[in-house]
Amino acid sequence: MVAVVAILAILVAILVPSVNGYIVRSKKVAIINQSRNLLNAIETYNLTASDKVKFDDETTVREFAESDIVTKVFIDNGFIDIDRNKDLDKILEATLSQIKEINEDKDGDILDRIVLNNGSNYKDFIKLKEK
């Protein structure tokens, strides 16, 4: 009986960190997917729009999602079918410039650089030092 408990304890000690790592990774992948969807929608809109959405400001996704441009152009005209509470819920605190940087992923390490808040939502990401 003691041997069985010891074996189970060893298995738990080995598997729990591994499973937790997969869970964190899947949360970060969900953030990347929402970022890509939003970026694709914005870039598609920018192809024909006269008032283009800029990525160089510090507007958060939350502010952008509540803006007139999203309501009037993206949603009302059927340009994009987006549910702000579901399709952007993990990236609301990210800025548009951060969304663009997440998508560019120049060094292929964005999964390691994304920082989650207490739940499964985007909090920040670790900046790379300029080379």
C-alpha positions in Angstrom: 0.0 0.0 0.0 2.8 2.4 0.9 4.6 1.5 -2.4 1.4 2.4 -4.4 1.0 5.7 -2.6 4.7 6.5 -3.2 4.4 5.6 -6.9 1.3 7.8 -7.2 3.1 10.7 -5.4 6.0 10.4 -7.8 3.7 10.4 -10.8 1.8 13.4 -9.6 5.1 15.3 -8.9 6.2 14.6 -12.5 2.9 15.2 -14.3 1.4 18.2 -12.6 4.1 20.7 -13.8 3.9 19.3 -17.3 0.1 19.6 -17.5 0.2 23.1 -16.0 2.7 24.1 -18.7 0.3 22.9 -21.4 -2.5 24.8 -19.9 -0.5 28.1 -19.8 0.6 27.5 -23.3 -2.9 27.0 -24.6 -4.0 30.3 -22.9 -1.2 32.1 -24.6 -2.1 30.6 -28.0 -5.7 31.8 -27.5 -4.3 35.3 -27.0 -2.3 35.0 -30.2 -5.4 33.8 -32.1 -7.5 36.7 -30.9 -4.7 39.1 -31.8 -4.4 37.7 -35.3 -8.1 37.9 -35.9 -8.3 41.5 -34.8 -5.2 42.5 -36.7 -6.5 40.8 -39.9 -9.8 42.7 -39.5 -8.0 46.0 -39.0 -5.6 45.5 -41.9 -8.5 44.5 -44.2 -10.4 47.6 -43.2 -7.3 49.8 -43.7 -7.0 48.5 -47.3 -10.0 50.6 -48.4 -10.6 53.1 -45.6 -9.8 56.8 -45.8 -9.5 57.0 -42.0 -7.1 54.2 -41.3 -6.6 52.6 -37.9 -3.1 53.3 -36.6 -1.0 50.8 -34.7 1.5 53.3 -33.3 -0.7 54.7 -30.5 -1.4 53.3 -27.0 -5.1 52.7 -27.5 -6.1 49.6 -25.8 -8.2 46.9 -27.5 -10.9 47.7 -24.9 -11.0 51.4 -26.0 -10.8 50.4 -29.6 -13.6 47.9 -29.3 -15.9 50.5 -27.7 -15.0 53.2 -30.3 -17.3 54.5 -33.0 -15.2 53.0 -35.8 -15.8 49.5 -34.6 -19.5 50.0 -34.1 -20.2 52.0 -37.3 -17.9 50.4 -39.7 -17.0 47.0 -38.5 -20.3 45.8 -37.1 -23.1 47.9 -38.5 -21.9 47.5 -42.1 -21.2 43.8 -41.7 -17.5 44.3 -42.3 -16.7 42.1 -39.4 -18.8 39.9 -37.2 -17.3 40.4 -33.8 -18.6 39.7 -30.3 -16.6 42.0 -28.1 -17.3 39.9 -25.0 -16.2 36.7 -26.6 -13.8 37.4 -29.5 -11.6 40.0 -27.8 -12.0 39.0 -24.1 -8.4 37.8 -23.7 -6.7 40.8 -25.2 -8.7 43.8 -23.9 -5.8 45.2 -22.0 -3.3 45.0 -24.8 -2.6 48.1 -26.9 -3.0 48.0 -30.7 0.8 48.4 -31.1 1.3 45.3 -28.8 -1.2 43.4 -30.9 0.8 44.2 -34.0 4.1 43.1 -32.3 2.5 39.9 -31.1 1.6 39.1 -34.6 4.9 40.0 -36.1 6.8 37.7 -33.7 10.1 38.5 -35.3 12.2 36.2 -33.1 9.7 33.4 -32.8 9.6 33.6 -29.0 6.2 35.4 -28.4 4.8 32.5 -26.4 7.7 32.9 -23.9 7.2 36.7 -23.8 3.5 36.9 -23.1 2.6 37.5 -19.5 -0.8 36.4 -18.2 -2.8 38.1 -15.5 -4.3 35.9 -12.7 -6.7 34.3 -15.1 -6.1 33.5 -18.7 -6.1 37.0 -20.2 -3.3 39.1 -21.6 -1.5 41.3 -19.1 1.7 42.4 -20.8 4.7 41.0 -22.6 8.4 41.1 -22.0 10.0 43.6 -24.3 13.2 42.7 -26.1 16.2 44.8 -25.6 17.1 46.7 -28.7 20.1 45.2 -30.5 
